Amino acid sequence: MTPDQPATWLLGRFGVSSLAILPAIENPTTSELVAAGAALAVILGAIGGIAFITWLGAWRTLWCDWLTSTDHKRIGIMYIVLALVMMARGVLEGAVMRSQQAFGLNGGFLTPEHFSELFSTHGTIMIFFVAMPLIIGLANYIIPLQIGARDMSFPVMNQISLGLTATGAALVMISLLLGKFSTGGWSAYPPYTGTDFNPGPGPDYWIWSIVLAGIGTTLSGINFAVTIFKERAPGMTLFRMPLFTWTLICASIIMVFALPPLTVAALMLAADRYLDFHFFTNDLGGNMMNFVNLFWLFGHPEVYLLVIPAYGVFSETISTFSGKKLYGYSSLVYATMSIAVLSFTVWLHHFFTMGQSANVNIVFGIASMCIAVPTGVKIYDWMATIFRGRIRMTVPMIYALGFFYLFVIGGLTGVMLANPTISYQVHNTLFLVAHFHNVIIPGVVFGLMSGYHYWFPKAFGFRLHEGWGRVTAFLWIFGFSFTFFPLYALGFMGMPRRSASYTDPAFEPLMLVALFGAALIVSALGALLIQLWVSIRKRESLAVPLGDPWNGRTLEWSISSPPPSYNFAVLPQVEDQDDFADAKAKGRAYQEPDAYEDIVMPNNTSLGIVICIASTFLGLALVFHIWWLAILSAGGIIVAFIARTFVLSTTHVIPADEIAAEHRAWLAQVRAAKSITRDMETSSANHGLASLELPVLAGVER
Amino acid sequence: MKAIMSQLISQKGHRLVLCGLSFLLLSACSQQRNSFLDPAGPIAAAQRAHFIEVFAWTMIAILPVFILVPLMFWRYRYRNHKARYTPDWAFSGWLDLLMWGVPFLIVAVLSTQLWKSTHALDPYKPIASAEAPVNVQVIGLDWKWLFIYPDLGIATVNELAFPVGASVAMEVTTDTVMQSIMIPALAGQIYAMPGMRTKLHVLADETGRFMGENTQFSGVGFTAQKFEAVAMTTQDFEAWVAKVKASGIPLDATHYGRLAAASTGVQAHDMLGSPQMPEGVLYFNKVEPALFADVLGRYTHGTAIPSALQPGAVGYVPPAAAGANQ
């Protein structure tokens, strides 16, 4: 027992030296100060958050209406808030890494260890705690509204999924304060992450945040799939579903089948580290190639899990803002499903260079290339949707324009990487880094940002400020281009990814351009916050309570904004694809039903938050080998589940009278309001009631 | 256009032109050549040619997007009342056939090229060469490369010399974590993994100095794990072998054990090297014939390897220096 560790049984391997701020006091180098600054930001952020809630006097609201809520809409919003907080950290880490490399000729200001921690957390956060929660959050909010349902199939499980995702995110945040995160990258290849080479808590932080969040995501996948298959409104056949819902079926399939290999691989690595197993060690028959295979068996479907819902968002926004039916609906469905299935057959292209025979590489190379076919079809389908439309250049369309140009370039470099011969050269270089950012930022991020702008008025009853939205979109588009196009060139010059420094002066100018791009991306993040602030301030003039600000085509636009907790006063009867557009055209929208019925809704429960807290302690206890706390928290989780089974009253009834009154009041508002044409869309005259604009009215023959 | 491009690139003595043309190749003007876009051997040249072919074929699918998207965004803008508006038009069989058919055909063409090139450029396949092939056994260590020339009885750290026009047949492993070896101007990379042997063949058809590196992150000294591949005339190579033999030290168990400890090439040079060896480089004149096989085999004996005996591990204990002076 060292003096640093007064009681091993009590604190495990946690000691005073685990506190991240101490090294900065003892040895104030720039690298340590950056780390301490990040730790302080977490502490101040937490204190600021607590102070803000106290100032609002919102603790009770927070607990009763949010943390214990089983409402899919509130859970969706909480997912998105979590994702945006983590995105702030992820983007700033990216900017710090760009600065390090910009000044990294023969050194830089960060130690190589700090740099490797940054690329590990940046990747882990961006994939698992930004992109995934954004998608799951958006889908949580939108899917039940799009299919005419009152909630998800399993509202409590939904809450637990959120709790486990938050646990993972919390562990990554805590690693800034206590101990250090892994230095082994987001893919955590052993044997580097094994105990021989990395005995510290870093890889354990990675393992437990991934395992716990991964279980949450698998549960989400099950929940979405069951919801979409079982909860659709009468008349909504599979081939009448909106495209976003279709893409979420594909994404849920991937969540259910692709997350388990990751969870298993991480648990096997944990067995190596905690129980002296030898799955992936150098000696005693361990084989790191098995980890690599399992990881990418998850990892490749994962990138499609991310981008497919973004395709769904673009399908909705491009059709809506072109004022046109989506071209090639069935084509898009088949293309999306093909991508989802093919995504499971290509994982080996992440390691063409591992020494398998040419024939094996060829099979996976051709399979990877095949994905370009349905992806190309989708791009062309969206182009055909624009063709002979009436396009409004709103914020989502600016993102779509950026997507068309930049994503196609990402697709091009993807086809290149599918060729083993080319992969042999550019694998593991910055070319690869540029490629996957080139599909993830213009694809996933632009898609989700446009989805955020598009559906925000549905969730909060007011539109986001259009001007700041445009600024944000352009900053993202140019920020991405300046940051990542230079990296392609650096890849051609053989610069390996994950390099903290370099010795070739030719790299420096390109790195400085990339730093400028990173500054634009940080500004985009700032503009996003300003947009939110300005919009909240101007919410009166941006209000769209009638619920249809964009002349929407699908069911979610047929109800008030924000929607009532039960979503639909009476479940809609679906008669067409784009049912709401059809209803407006045929005059069957905004009708008062013959009768209202009582609605049964799930009760609030604190199970999700209890599991979130207990599993965060479980994770921390496992990371620091505090066995008593691990047993206690695992016991807590089990007890919470058992206690839940004793709760007999899990639902409450909303009486028909109350629903009728609310619905009639809203319908009266709709009837009293003046509908607007699309040229007024971004003005304060837009209260969420759209005029029909048929070709005849536009003075052109149909 | 494709023809012009490949002609331009395939001309001999194009390097200066290319340097002027493209900032991509900025560094190709520097001493060490580091890009397959500036190839010095048949493999890298074929990789570049394949790269350009893929680029050209995909343009068939991509250029329509680049051209039509802005035209359509402008033509069908909301305020343009002259443009036709067909809100319910949502399908055309011919258009769909084109949308699926064209990408399918491109992928079919690219797949046949992929098939051919993957076989032709398989790193395990020996390259036909007029000169006698040179066998090299490569061991990746933290954070340097050990090159053993079994037929010549010599070894080097971070300098891989070979005659121009000779096929270099490398057998690759590591004695630490996973790494990946690449000489971009000559050929692509192959992973190096403990207990496993991978193969890589390279050939340079002109003399020169080429950057070689580890591309797989392997710890804090990873960025320093670079080496220089030098293609020289046969006479120069013989002189080089003689120099290694003259100025080298023996690569025995003690020296190997100390070399395997986590250090960069420069640090290893300071520890074991002599002024006759270039900076960051070590020469060995006597090598255990079974060294490579031993390193490869030690992980597959079914016995546990404690941290103290695992190079690169936190608990690794390198053997004490043999001489009192060291």
Boltz contact constraints between the chains, C-beta under 6 A:
constraints:
  - contact:
      token1: [A, 112]
      token2: [B, 220]
      max_distance: 6.0
  - contact:
      token1: [A, 113]
      token2: [B, 220]
      max_distance: 6.0
  - contact:
      token1: [A, 191]
      token2: [B, 177]
      max_distance: 6.0
  - contact:
      token1: [A, 192]
      token2: [B, 177]
      max_distance: 6.0
  - contact:
      token1: [A, 196]
      token2: [B, 307]
      max_distance: 6.0
  - contact:
      token1: [A, 196]
      token2: [B, 310]
      max_distance: 6.0
  - contact:
      token1: [A, 196]
      token2: [B, 313]
      max_distance: 6.0
  - contact:
      token1: [A, 197]
      token2: [B, 177]
      max_distance: 6.0
  - contact:
      token1: [A, 197]
      token2: [B, 313]
      max_distance: 6.0
  - contact:
      token1: [A, 199]
      token2: [B, 314]
      max_distance: 6.0
  - contact:
      token1: [A, 282]
      token2: [B, 194]
      max_distance: 6.0
  - contact:
      token1: [A, 282]
      token2: [B, 299]
      max_distance: 6.0
  - contact:
      token1: [A, 283]
      token2: [B, 299]
      max_distance: 6.0
  - contact:
      token1: [A, 283]
      token2: [B, 304]
      max_distance: 6.0
  - contact:
      token1: [A, 283]
      token2: [B, 305]
      max_distance: 6.0
  - contact:
      token1: [A, 284]
      token2: [B, 304]
      max_distance: 6.0
  - contact:
      token1: [A, 323]
      token2: [B, 87]
      max_distance: 6.0
  - contact:
      token1: [A, 324]
      token2: [B, 87]
      max_distance: 6.0
  - contact:
      token1: [A, 325]
      token2: [B, 88]
      max_distance: 6.0
  - contact:
      token1: [A, 325]
      token2: [B, 90]
      max_distance: 6.0
  - contact:
      token1: [A, 327]
      token2: [B, 90]
      max_distance: 6.0
  - contact:
      token1: [A, 331]
      token2: [B, 96]
      max_distance: 6.0
  - contact:
      token1: [A, 353]
      token2: [B, 189]
      max_distance: 6.0
  - contact:
      token1: [A, 353]
      token2: [B, 190]
      max_distance: 6.0
  - contact:
      token1: [A, 353]
      token2: [B, 191]
      max_distance: 6.0
  - contact:
      token1: [A, 354]
      token2: [B, 191]
      max_distance: 6.0
  - contact:
      token1: [A, 355]
      token2: [B, 198]
      max_distance: 6.0
  - contact:
      token1: [A, 358]
      token2: [B, 118]
      max_distance: 6.0
  - contact:
      token1: [A, 358]
      token2: [B, 119]
      max_distance: 6.0
  - contact:
      token1: [A, 358]
      token2: [B, 122]
      max_distance: 6.0
  - contact:
      token1: [A, 361]
      token2: [B, 118]
      max_distance: 6.0
  - contact:
      token1: [A, 362]
      token2: [B, 115]
      max_distance: 6.0
  - contact:
      token1: [A, 362]
      token2: [B, 118]
      max_distance: 6.0
  - contact:
      token1: [A, 365]
      token2: [B, 114]
      max_distance: 6.0
  - contact:
      token1: [A, 366]
      token2: [B, 111]
      max_distance: 6.0
  - contact:
      token1: [A, 369]
      token2: [B, 107]
      max_distance: 6.0
  - contact:
      token1: [A, 369]
      token2: [B, 110]
      max_distance: 6.0
  - contact:
      token1: [A, 372]
      token2: [B, 107]
      max_distance: 6.0
  - contact:
      token1: [A, 373]
      token2: [B, 103]
      max_distance: 6.0
  - contact:
      token1: [A, 373]
      token2: [B, 104]
      max_distance: 6.0
  - contact:
      token1: [A, 373]
      token2: [B, 107]
      max_distance: 6.0
  - contact:
      token1: [A, 376]
      token2: [B, 61]
      max_distance: 6.0
  - contact:
      token1: [A, 376]
      token2: [B, 103]
      max_distance: 6.0
  - contact:
      token1: [A, 377]
      token2: [B, 99]
      max_distance: 6.0
  - contact:
      token1: [A, 377]
      token2: [B, 100]
      max_distance: 6.0
  - contact:
      token1: [A, 380]
      token2: [B, 99]
      max_distance: 6.0
  - contact:
      token1: [A, 386]
      token2: [B, 72]
      max_distance: 6.0
  - contact:
      token1: [A, 387]
      token2: [B, 72]
      max_distance: 6.0
  - contact:
      token1: [A, 388]
      token2: [B, 84]
      max_distance: 6.0
  - contact:
      token1: [A, 388]
      token2: [B, 86]
      max_distance: 6.0
  - contact:
      token1: [A, 389]
      token2: [B, 76]
      max_distance: 6.0
  - contact:
      token1: [A, 390]
      token2: [B, 78]
      max_distance: 6.0
  - contact:
      token1: [A, 390]
      token2: [B, 85]
      max_distance: 6.0
  - contact:
      token1: [A, 391]
      token2: [B, 76]
      max_distance: 6.0
  - contact:
      token1: [A, 391]
      token2: [B, 77]
      max_distance: 6.0
  - contact:
      token1: [A, 392]
      token2: [B, 78]
      max_distance: 6.0
  - contact:
      token1: [A, 404]
      token2: [B, 69]
      max_distance: 6.0
  - contact:
      token1: [A, 408]
      token2: [B, 62]
      max_distance: 6.0
  - contact:
      token1: [A, 408]
      token2: [B, 65]
      max_distance: 6.0
  - contact:
      token1: [A, 412]
      token2: [B, 58]
      max_distance: 6.0
  - contact:
      token1: [A, 412]
      token2: [B, 62]
      max_distance: 6.0
  - contact:
      token1: [A, 415]
      token2: [B, 58]
      max_distance: 6.0
  - contact:
      token1: [A, 416]
      token2: [B, 54]
      max_distance: 6.0
  - contact:
      token1: [A, 419]
      token2: [B, 114]
      max_distance: 6.0
  - contact:
      token1: [A, 420]
      token2: [B, 118]
      max_distance: 6.0
  - contact:
      token1: [A, 421]
      token2: [B, 47]
      max_distance: 6.0
  - contact:
      token1: [A, 421]
      token2: [B, 50]
      max_distance: 6.0
  - contact:
      token1: [A, 421]
      token2: [B, 117]
      max_distance: 6.0
  - contact:
      token1: [A, 421]
      token2: [B, 121]
      max_distance: 6.0
  - contact:
      token1: [A, 422]
      token2: [B, 51]
      max_distance: 6.0
  - contact:
      token1: [A, 424]
      token2: [B, 188]
      max_distance: 6.0
  - contact:
      token1: [A, 424]
      token2: [B, 189]
      max_distance: 6.0
  - contact:
      token1: [A, 425]
      token2: [B, 36]
      max_distance: 6.0
  - contact:
      token1: [A, 425]
      token2: [B, 47]
      max_distance: 6.0
  - contact:
      token1: [A, 425]
      token2: [B, 188]
      max_distance: 6.0
  - contact:
      token1: [A, 428]
      token2: [B, 180]
      max_distance: 6.0
  - contact:
      token1: [A, 428]
      token2: [B, 215]
      max_distance: 6.0
  - contact:
      token1: [A, 428]
      token2: [B, 216]
      max_distance: 6.0
  - contact:
      token1: [A, 489]
      token2: [B, 24]
      max_distance: 6.0
  - contact:
      token1: [A, 492]
      token2: [B, 24]
      max_distance: 6.0
  - contact:
      token1: [A, 492]
      token2: [B, 35]
      max_distance: 6.0
  - contact:
      token1: [A, 492]
      token2: [B, 37]
      max_distance: 6.0
  - contact:
      token1: [A, 493]
      token2: [B, 27]
      max_distance: 6.0
  - contact:
      token1: [A, 493]
      token2: [B, 34]
      max_distance: 6.0
  - contact:
      token1: [A, 493]
      token2: [B, 35]
      max_distance: 6.0
  - contact:
      token1: [A, 494]
      token2: [B, 34]
      max_distance: 6.0
  - contact:
      token1: [A, 494]
      token2: [B, 184]
      max_distance: 6.0
  - contact:
      token1: [A, 496]
      token2: [B, 215]
      max_distance: 6.0
  - contact:
      token1: [A, 498]
      token2: [B, 217]
      max_distance: 6.0
  - contact:
      token1: [A, 499]
      token2: [B, 223]
      max_distance: 6.0
  - contact:
      token1: [A, 500]
      token2: [B, 223]
      max_distance: 6.0
  - contact:
      token1: [A, 501]
      token2: [B, 223]
      max_distance: 6.0
  - contact:
      token1: [A, 504]
      token2: [B, 27]
      max_distance: 6.0
  - contact:
      token1: [A, 506]
      token2: [B, 26]
      max_distance: 6.0
  - contact:
      token1: [A, 506]
      token2: [B, 27]
      max_distance: 6.0
  - contact:
      token1: [A, 695]
      token2: [B, 85]
      max_distance: 6.0
  - contact:
      token1: [A, 698]
      token2: [B, 81]
      max_distance: 6.0
  - contact:
      token1: [A, 698]
      token2: [B, 85]
      max_distance: 6.0
  - contact:
      token1: [A, 699]
      token2: [B, 81]
      max_distance: 6.0
  - contact:
      token1: [A, 700]
      token2: [B, 85]
      max_distance: 6.0
